[in-house]
Amino acid sequence: MYGTFWALVPPIVAIVLALITKETYSSLFVGILVGALFVAGFSPVASLDTMINDGFIAAIADGWNAGIFMFLVLLGIMVALINAAGGSAAFGRWAVKHVHTRTGALLATFLLGVLIFIDDYFNCLTVGSVMRPVTDSHKISRAKLAYIIDATAAPICMIAPVSSWAAAVSATAQDLNTGISGIQLFIHAIPYNFYSLLTIVFVVAISVMGFDYGPMAKAELRALQGELGALSDEEEENNPRASIWDMLFPVIVLIVFCVIGMMYVGGFWDGASLIDSFADTDASVGLPWGCIVALIITFLYLLIRRVISFKDATACITKGFVAMVPAMLILTFALTLKNMTGLLGAADYVAGLVEGAAAGLFAMLPAVIFLVALGLAFATGTSWGTFGILIPIVLPVFAETPDLLMIGISACLAGAVCGDHISPISDTTIMASAGANVNHIEHVSTQLPYALTVAAISFVCYIIAGFVRNWVVCLLIGAVLTVAVLFVLRKRNPAPAEA
């Protein structure tokens, strides 16, 4: 079963079960169990040992994963502290006065997501906690909020030269004899990253046009009727002493120190340039580093402001941890499932697919790479793992055609982002659900038609790019197609107010 299609069966089982049953934990567990049985040759004892030692324990003990878990807990404490001090409620009151329309609320959420481009986890949880009061006040469903969060997380990070994603791509491509540095390769690939760029066009267009389609339309209709779709009741402290700055100051401090933390870990203060420090950083260390400092400053700031007592502030430590338990549990299951996929040789199987595709029509290869990367990221739930597998394979394929090299690399990165965006077992998708406080499977099912619409248009753009090889022309065609498709869909799906 190693290195064959069977390597992708466990995540496919988990994804299908999740979409059918709408239940995340059991679906992921069944996928893990199937993977362990495959790895151990269906021996019950060996399968249990594989699932525990090579699955759960390996996922939890991994240094990167441990750092991300720590960051989630710290961010949960930060959010609980802001809520307890009344900062969220104060921001909500301000937003009701200054953001007057649903379109304004959606675009404000989108803009904040674009501005927080450093890291996708950081983006998901920060944008979610800040914008929930705003979107709630305009009866925007949590599913729609989760989609915008997700659409401005990985897709934006993948076109931001200063981000943890740029660092990951740079590290993967650094020593592959391309003649340019890893970060230069990343920057040159940005104009051809059609999925990320067209996702921006799509979000802005559908927000301005004011309609929805598919399961999202039903979620928005329920929201207008008062059922926002929050996972649980959220209690906000309505503190009359609190002001908008009790929300904004902690968030600004958090952003500043997370950036400083990533620069510090990347060696900026040891002489590395700004770009190099982000290329060499470790987000699993830099983000907790920055979050700890920001949390201490926020703790002191709110106490000095006397909007919260010391006892209530310390109680937020437990409250914040508890709030993050569901997200951490789903993430642990997803990481364990990825381990099973790795043990079954999914990388070798996909490598063979790409090398086989190279023997076909060369101009069509970027479009094929996009689909392969999309499928692998969807099945495994990891975009970083996907481009980590495919970039070393794709680069030699285009060694004799440098004009196609950047298109091929961009197709790989775009497909990885797209697959990550729509996968129920993707950590970023899980974080977006946590940020919006919405049922995870509802988020996946409502955003799937939107992401697939952009994916289909991106696929067409990569077919055209293989022959035209001009990013301006291809991107213009993609933008026009995106808007045109939305106009057609709007005729069939009028806005809720018009229905």
Secondary structure, DSSP 8 states (H G I E B T S, - for coil): -TTSGGGGHHHHHHHHHHHHH--HHHHHHHHHHHHHHHHTTT-HHHHHHIIIIIIIIHHHH-HHHHHHHHHHHHHHHHHHHHHHHTHHHHHHHHHHHH--SHHHHHHHHHHHHHH--S-HHHHHHHHHHHHHHHHHHTT--HHHHHHHHHHTTHHHHTT-SSSHHHHHHHHHHTTS--SS-HHHHHHHHGGG-HHHHHHHHHHHHHHHHT---THHHHHHHHHHTT---BSS-------TT--THHHHHHHHHHHHHHHHHHHHHTTGGGT--HHHHHHS--HHHHHHHHHHHHHHHHHHHHHHHTSS-HHHHHHHHHHHHHHHHHHHHHHHHHHHHHHHHHHTTHHHHHHHHHHHHTTS-GGGHHHHHHHHHHHHHHHHS-HHHHHHHHHHHHHHHTTT-HHHHHHHHHHHHHHHHHHHHH-TT-HHHHHHHHHHTB-HHHHHHHHHHHHHHHHHHHHHHHHHHHHH--HHHHHHHHHHHHHHHHHHHHHHS--TTT-
